[in-house]
Structure formats: structure tokens, C-alpha cells
């Protein structure tokens, strides 16, 4: 008897609706989502465009941005996207020596990441550093010999340089 009385006390009472008439304005899920999106756009104004006027200000900006990237990399060493963003930012500044060194540091963290190898070699090829690119493809293919993309890209690079013999040699090495 005591247990049935306890069960009746645990069951919440159903709230009774007083006004059962339909409202004049019906609210749909679509309308709620649209209003939420509009209010989100209103709350986040676009940041103002920053204009750098002199060399000292540019150097300060670069220093601040590098410190931010270095902090991100230090906190999350294994997050490869942080390394790639950092290197791409350096490349966008035409810092030809800095970007490859970032990729080298990233490869020390995760040498099995295919994207890192590809981006690293591509950055060297974009900057017409053919010997450097070859020096990237060789260890990449030695470390990860089963990644076909490395073989294709290296062969393609040799073909673009009109080095048919080198292209064949790379292709035959890949077929072994």
C-alpha cells in the first residue's frame, strides 16, 4: 500500500491548457530558424578592414600574427591544420624561407601525414625550387611508399621540367 501511494506522488500532473483557440499568427519551425539567423547576423557586425600604413606597423602585425600561430602550434602540436594555416600565411607574405621551415617542424611532429608532404612539395614547386621539391619527394616516397599521389606528382613534376628520363625513372621506381 505504501508503494502505490509513493508512485502516485512521483507522477507529475499534466498542465491544463486554458485557451484552446488557434492564434491569429502561426509560428512555424522555418520562421523560427529564419528569425534566429537574422538576429545572429545583426549581432555580429563585420570587422573593420585594417589598413597598415607603414613598415613598422606591418612588422608589428607580422610579429603578433606569428606569436598567435606559434601559441596555437605549441598548445596543439598534433593538430596539423594549425601547421598548414601557419605555413600558408607565411607563403602569402612571400616569406619563402619561413614556410618550408614550418613544414619541416610539422613533419617532425607527424611524418606520416600525406597532406603535409603534399603541401610542402607544392609550396616548393610554386616557388620554383625544383631541387628542394625533389629533396622532399624522395624522403616522402621512402617513408610512405604506398601513397600513389607522391609518385604521380613527382612524375608529373619531372614531365613539366621536360626530364623524360627522370620521369621514367620515378615511374619505374613506383612500379617496383
C-alpha positions as CSV (number, residue, x, y, z in Angstrom):
1,X,0.0,0.0,0.0
2,X,2.8,2.4,0.8
3,X,4.5,1.8,-2.5
4,X,1.4,2.6,-4.6
5,X,0.9,5.8,-2.6
6,X,4.6,6.7,-3.3
7,X,4.2,6.0,-7.0
8,X,1.2,8.3,-7.3
9,X,3.2,11.1,-5.7
10,X,6.0,10.8,-8.3
11,X,3.8,11.1,-11.3
12,X,3.7,14.8,-12.4
13,X,0.4,16.4,-13.0
14,X,-0.5,17.3,-16.6
15,X,-0.8,21.0,-17.2
16,X,-4.2,22.0,-18.4
17,X,-4.5,24.4,-21.4
18,X,-6.9,27.2,-20.6
19,X,-7.2,28.8,-24.1
20,X,-7.6,26.2,-26.8
21,X,-8.4,28.6,-29.6
22,X,-5.9,28.9,-32.5
23,X,-3.8,32.0,-32.7
24,X,-4.0,34.5,-35.5
25,X,-0.3,34.2,-36.3
26,X,1.0,30.7,-36.7
27,X,4.7,30.2,-35.9
28,X,6.5,27.6,-38.0
29,X,9.8,26.0,-37.4
30,X,11.0,27.7,-40.6
31,X,10.1,31.1,-39.3
32,X,11.9,30.4,-36.0
33,X,15.0,29.4,-37.9
34,X,14.9,32.4,-40.2
35,X,14.4,34.8,-37.3
36,X,17.3,33.2,-35.4
37,X,19.6,33.6,-38.4
38,X,18.6,37.2,-38.9
39,X,19.2,38.0,-35.3
40,X,22.6,36.3,-35.5
41,X,23.6,38.4,-38.4
42,X,22.5,41.5,-36.6
43,X,24.6,40.7,-33.5
44,X,27.9,40.1,-35.4
45,X,28.9,43.1,-37.4
46,X,31.7,42.7,-39.9
47,X,35.1,43.6,-38.5
48,X,36.6,46.8,-40.0
49,X,39.2,46.5,-42.7
50,X,42.6,47.1,-41.2
51,X,44.9,49.2,-43.2
52,X,48.6,49.1,-42.5
53,X,50.3,52.4,-43.3
54,X,54.0,52.0,-42.5
55,X,56.7,49.3,-42.3
56,X,56.9,49.4,-38.5
57,X,53.2,48.7,-38.2
58,X,53.5,45.9,-40.7
59,X,56.3,44.3,-38.8
60,X,54.3,44.6,-35.5
61,X,51.4,42.9,-37.2
62,X,53.6,40.1,-38.5
63,X,55.2,39.6,-35.1
64,X,51.7,39.5,-33.4
65,X,50.4,37.0,-36.0
66,X,53.4,34.8,-35.8
67,X,53.1,34.8,-32.0
68,X,49.5,33.7,-32.3
69,X,50.3,30.9,-34.7
70,X,53.2,29.7,-32.5
71,X,51.0,29.7,-29.5
72,X,48.4,27.6,-31.4
73,X,51.1,25.2,-32.6
74,X,52.6,24.9,-29.1
75,X,49.2,24.2,-27.5
76,X,48.0,21.7,-30.1
77,X,51.2,20.2,-31.7
78,X,49.3,17.3,-33.3
79,X,46.7,19.5,-35.0
80,X,48.1,19.5,-38.5
81,X,45.7,22.2,-39.7
82,X,47.3,24.7,-37.4
83,X,50.7,24.0,-39.0
84,X,49.3,24.2,-42.5
85,X,47.5,27.5,-41.9
86,X,50.7,29.0,-40.4
87,X,52.8,27.9,-43.4
88,X,50.2,29.2,-45.9
89,X,50.1,32.5,-44.1
90,X,53.9,32.8,-44.3
91,X,53.7,31.9,-48.0
92,X,51.0,34.6,-48.6
93,X,53.6,37.1,-47.2
94,X,56.2,35.8,-49.7
95,X,58.3,34.6,-46.9
96,X,60.0,31.9,-48.9
97,X,62.4,30.6,-46.2
98,X,59.9,30.6,-43.4
99,X,57.1,28.5,-44.9
100,X,59.3,25.4,-45.6
101,X,60.8,25.5,-42.1
102,X,57.3,25.4,-40.7
103,X,56.5,22.3,-42.8
104,X,59.8,20.7,-41.6
105,X,58.8,21.3,-38.0
106,X,55.3,19.9,-38.7
107,X,56.9,16.7,-40.2
108,X,58.9,16.3,-37.1
109,X,55.5,16.0,-35.3
110,X,53.7,13.8,-37.8
111,X,55.9,12.4,-40.6
112,X,53.1,10.0,-41.7
113,X,50.7,12.8,-42.7
114,X,50.2,12.7,-46.5
115,X,48.8,16.2,-46.7
116,X,51.8,17.7,-45.1
117,X,54.2,16.1,-47.6
118,X,52.0,17.2,-50.5
119,X,51.6,20.8,-49.3
120,X,55.3,21.1,-48.6
121,X,56.3,19.8,-52.0
122,X,53.7,22.0,-53.7
123,X,55.0,25.1,-52.0
124,X,58.5,24.4,-53.2
125,X,57.3,23.8,-56.7
126,X,55.2,27.0,-56.7
127,X,58.3,29.0,-55.7
128,X,60.3,27.2,-58.5
129,X,62.6,25.5,-56.0
130,X,62.9,22.3,-58.1
131,X,65.9,20.8,-56.2
132,X,64.1,21.4,-52.9
133,X,61.0,19.8,-54.2
134,X,63.0,16.7,-55.3
135,X,64.6,16.6,-51.9
136,X,61.0,16.4,-50.4
137,X,59.6,13.8,-52.8
138,X,62.5,11.3,-52.2
139,X,62.0,11.0,-48.4
140,X,58.2,11.2,-48.8
141,X,58.3,8.2,-51.1
142,X,60.8,6.4,-48.9
143,X,58.7,7.0,-45.8
144,X,55.3,6.3,-47.3
145,X,56.0,4.2,-50.4
146,X,52.4,3.1,-50.9
147,X,51.0,6.6,-51.4
148,X,50.3,6.8,-55.1
149,X,49.8,10.5,-55.1
150,X,53.5,11.1,-54.3
151,X,54.6,9.0,-57.3
152,X,52.1,10.7,-59.7
153,X,53.1,14.2,-58.5
154,X,56.8,13.6,-58.7
155,X,56.4,12.0,-62.2
156,X,54.3,15.0,-63.3
157,X,56.9,17.4,-61.9
158,X,59.6,15.7,-63.9
159,X,57.5,15.8,-67.0
160,X,56.9,19.5,-66.6
161,X,60.6,20.0,-66.4
162,X,60.9,18.0,-69.7
163,X,63.1,15.5,-67.9
164,X,61.6,12.4,-69.6
165,X,64.4,10.1,-68.4
166,X,63.9,11.3,-64.8
167,X,60.1,10.9,-65.2
168,X,60.5,7.3,-66.4
169,X,62.9,6.5,-63.6
170,X,60.5,7.8,-61.0
171,X,57.6,5.9,-62.6
172,X,59.6,2.6,-62.8
173,X,60.6,3.0,-59.1
174,X,56.9,3.4,-58.3
175,X,56.0,0.2,-60.2
176,X,58.5,-1.9,-58.2
